[in-house]
Amino acid sequence: MKPFPTSTVVLLACLCVGGCRSNLETVKPPHVDTEAARLDREERQQFDRLFNKGINCLKWARLTEIRETQLLKYKAPDSEELMQTVRAQRLFLEQAEGCFREALRIAPNSMPAHQALCQATAKLGKYDDAIEHGLLVLEKAPSRMPIYRDVATAYQRKGGELEGSERIKCYEKAVQIILEYAPRDGDRLNQAQMYAYMGEICFELAKMLTGPDRIAQCDRIIRFVGGYLEQYPNNPFSKDMQAMVGIARDIKVGFEMGYE
C-alpha cells in the first residue's frame, strides 16, 4: 500500500487538531453533586413545600370565610355549625402563618412569602405583623400591586381597635397608601374597590374631626373618588361612589353656610 502524500498527512493533522481544539473549547466540566449543592436543592424543595402548603391553607380559609358569610344569613351567631366554621377558618389561617414563617427562615428575601404572611396575619388580627411584612414588600417589590390593599386594610382594622388620635393616625396611613399605590394598579376592579374603600375611611375620619379638618376629608372624597368616577363612570362601585360624593358635597355646603 502506498504511503499517504505528505500534503494529505498535514491536512488530516490540521483537521484533527482543529476538531480536538473545538471539542475541548465546548466541553463542559462534569457535574459534581457537592454537599453544598445538595443542601441548597433540599432547601429550595422544602421552601416550595412549605409555601405551597401555606397557600392551600389560605385558600381553605377563604372558603370557610365564604361559608361563614352564607351561614350568617340563616343561622344564629352562636350556632354550632357557624362556630365550627369560624374555628376551622382560624385553624387554616394559623397553619398558613406557620408555613410562611418557616418558609421565610429558609428564604428570608422571598417577597411572595412576605406578602402571603401579611395576608394571613391580617386576617388573624395581628395587624402589626401584617403591616411589617406588607411594608417590606411595598419597599422591595412595589410592582406586586395587590399588597397595598392588604397593608391599607391592616392599618384601617388596627385603627378600628384604637381610640382618638391613634385611630386617626392609622386611618390616615391607610388613605395615604391607597392614594399612593392605587393609581398604579393596572387592575380596574382593584382600583375602583380601593377608591370606594378610601371614601369609606375618609367618612370615618370626618366623624372624628371637626371644622376645616372634617371638610378636608370631604374634599378628599370629592377630589379622588369623584375624580375616579368621572374617569370610569361605569365601574362596579359607581353607585356607591356617587352616593359618597353627593354626601361629601352636602356636608361641605352645610359647613360653608354655617352648619357644622
C-alpha positions in Angstrom: 0.0 0.0 0.0 1.4 3.4 -1.0 2.0 5.9 1.8 -0.2 9.0 2.0 1.3 12.0 0.4 2.9 14.5 2.8 0.2 17.1 2.0 -2.6 14.7 2.9 -1.0 13.9 6.2 -0.6 17.5 7.0 -4.3 18.2 6.1 -5.5 15.3 8.3 -3.4 16.5 11.2 -4.8 20.0 10.9 -8.3 18.7 10.8 -7.7 16.5 13.8 -6.1 19.3 15.8 -8.8 21.7 14.9 -11.6 19.3 15.8 -9.9 18.4 19.0 -9.5 22.0 19.9 -13.1 22.7 19.1 -14.2 19.8 21.3 -12.0 21.0 24.1 -13.4 24.5 23.9 -17.1 23.3 24.0 -16.7 20.6 26.6 -18.4 21.3 30.0 -16.9 20.2 33.3 -18.6 17.2 34.7 -21.5 17.9 37.2 -20.3 17.4 40.8 -23.2 16.9 43.3 -21.4 18.6 46.1 -22.8 18.7 49.7 -23.5 22.4 49.4 -25.4 22.0 46.1 -27.4 19.1 47.6 -28.3 21.2 50.7 -29.3 24.1 48.5 -31.5 21.9 46.4 -33.1 20.4 49.5 -33.8 23.8 51.0 -35.5 25.0 47.8 -37.7 21.9 47.8 -38.5 22.4 51.5 -39.3 26.1 50.8 -41.6 25.1 48.0 -43.4 22.5 50.1 -44.0 25.0 53.0 -45.0 27.9 50.7 -47.5 25.8 48.7 -49.0 24.3 51.8 -49.4 27.8 53.2 -51.1 28.9 50.0 -53.5 26.0 50.2 -54.3 26.8 53.8 -55.1 30.4 52.8 -57.5 29.1 50.0 -59.3 26.8 52.5 -59.5 29.8 55.0 -61.1 31.8 52.2 -63.6 29.0 51.5 -64.6 28.8 55.2 -64.9 32.6 55.2 -67.4 32.4 52.4 -69.2 29.6 54.2 -69.4 31.7 57.3 -71.0 34.6 55.4 -73.6 32.2 54.0 -74.4 30.7 57.4 -74.8 34.1 58.9 -77.8 34.7 56.7 -79.9 31.9 58.3 -78.0 30.7 61.4 -77.8 32.2 64.8 -74.3 33.6 65.6 -73.8 31.0 68.4 -75.0 28.0 66.3 -72.6 25.0 66.5 -72.2 24.9 62.7 -71.2 28.5 62.5 -68.8 28.2 65.4 -67.2 25.2 63.8 -66.8 27.1 60.6 -65.1 30.0 62.4 -62.8 27.7 64.3 -61.8 25.9 61.1 -61.1 29.2 59.4 -58.8 30.3 62.2 -57.1 26.9 62.2 -56.3 27.2 58.5 -55.0 30.7 59.0 -52.8 29.7 61.8 -51.4 26.8 59.7 -50.8 29.2 56.9 -49.0 31.6 59.2 -46.7 28.8 60.5 -45.9 27.6 57.0 -44.9 31.1 55.7 -42.8 31.8 58.8 -40.9 28.6 58.3 -40.5 29.3 54.6 -39.0 32.7 55.4 -36.5 31.1 57.7 -35.2 29.3 54.6 -35.6 32.2 52.2 -35.8 35.5 54.2 -36.0 37.6 51.0 -38.9 35.9 49.4 -41.4 38.6 48.6 -44.3 36.2 47.8 -43.8 34.6 51.3 -43.8 38.1 53.0 -46.9 39.0 51.1 -48.7 35.8 52.0 -47.7 36.2 55.6 -49.1 39.7 55.6 -52.5 38.4 54.4 -52.6 35.6 56.9 -51.6 37.7 59.9 -54.0 40.5 59.0 -56.9 38.0 59.0 -55.8 36.7 62.4 -55.9 40.2 63.8 -52.1 40.5 64.1 -52.1 43.9 62.4 -48.6 45.0 63.4 -47.1 41.8 61.9 -49.2 42.3 58.8 -48.1 45.9 58.4 -44.4 45.0 59.0 -44.3 42.3 56.2 -46.6 44.3 53.9 -44.4 47.5 54.1 -41.4 45.4 53.3 -43.0 44.1 50.1 -44.0 47.7 49.2 -40.4 48.8 49.7 -38.7 45.9 48.0 -41.2 44.9 45.3 -43.8 47.7 44.7 -44.8 46.0 41.4 -46.7 43.4 43.4 -49.6 45.8 43.5 -52.2 43.9 45.4 -50.1 44.1 48.6 -51.1 47.8 49.1 -54.7 46.6 49.6 -53.6 44.3 52.4 -51.5 46.9 54.1 -54.2 49.6 53.9 -56.7 47.2 55.3 -54.4 46.2 58.1 -53.9 49.9 59.0 -57.7 50.5 58.9 -58.5 47.5 61.0 -55.8 48.3 63.5 -57.2 51.8 63.8 -60.7 50.3 64.5 -59.3 48.8 67.7 -57.8 52.1 68.9 -59.2 55.4 70.1 -58.6 59.1 69.5 -55.5 60.3 67.8 -54.1 56.8 67.4 -57.1 55.7 65.4 -56.8 58.8 63.2 -53.2 58.1 62.5 -53.9 54.6 61.3 -56.8 55.7 59.2 -54.7 58.4 57.6 -51.9 55.9 56.9 -54.4 53.6 55.1 -55.7 56.5 53.0 -52.2 57.6 52.1 -51.2 54.1 51.0 -54.3 53.8 48.8 -53.7 57.2 47.2 -50.0 56.4 46.5 -50.4 52.9 45.0 -54.0 52.6 43.7 -53.3 54.9 40.6 -50.5 52.5 39.6 -52.7 49.3 39.8 -53.5 48.1 36.3 -56.5 46.2 37.6 -59.5 48.4 37.2 -61.6 46.4 39.7 -58.9 46.7 42.3 -58.7 50.5 41.6 -62.4 51.0 41.9 -62.7 48.9 45.0 -59.9 50.8 46.8 -61.1 54.3 45.9 -64.5 53.3 47.3 -62.8 51.9 50.3 -60.8 55.1 50.7 -64.0 57.1 50.6 -65.4 55.0 53.5 -62.3 55.6 55.6 -62.5 59.3 54.9 -66.1 59.4 56.2 -64.9 57.6 59.3 -62.2 60.3 59.7 -64.7 63.1 59.1 -66.9 61.8 62.0 -63.9 62.1 64.4 -62.8 65.6 63.2 -64.4 69.0 63.3 -64.4 72.2 61.3 -61.9 72.6 58.4 -60.4 69.1 59.2 -63.7 67.5 58.6 -64.2 69.4 55.4 -60.7 68.4 54.3 -61.9 64.7 54.3 -64.9 65.7 52.3 -62.7 67.4 49.8 -60.6 64.2 49.5 -63.7 62.2 48.7 -64.9 64.8 46.1 -61.4 65.1 44.5 -60.3 61.5 44.4 -63.5 59.4 44.5 -65.3 61.9 42.3 -62.3 62.2 40.0 -62.2 58.4 39.6 -65.9 58.3 38.9 -65.6 60.9 36.2 -62.8 58.9 34.6 -64.5 55.5 34.9 -68.3 56.2 35.3 -69.3 52.5 34.7 -67.1 50.9 37.3 -68.8 48.2 39.6 -68.8 50.7 42.6 -70.2 53.7 40.7 -73.5 53.9 42.7 -71.6 53.8 46.0 -69.2 56.4 44.7 -72.0 58.7 43.5 -73.6 58.5 46.9 -70.3 59.2 48.7 -69.5 62.3 46.6 -73.1 63.6 47.0 -73.0 63.3 50.8 -69.5 64.9 50.9 -70.7 67.8 48.8 -73.8 68.3 51.0 -71.6 68.3 54.2 -69.3 70.9 52.6 -72.2 73.1 51.5 -73.6 72.9 55.0 -70.3 73.9 56.6 -70.0 76.8 54.2 -73.5 78.0 55.2 -72.6 77.8 58.8 -73.9 74.4 59.7 -71.3 72.2 61.4 
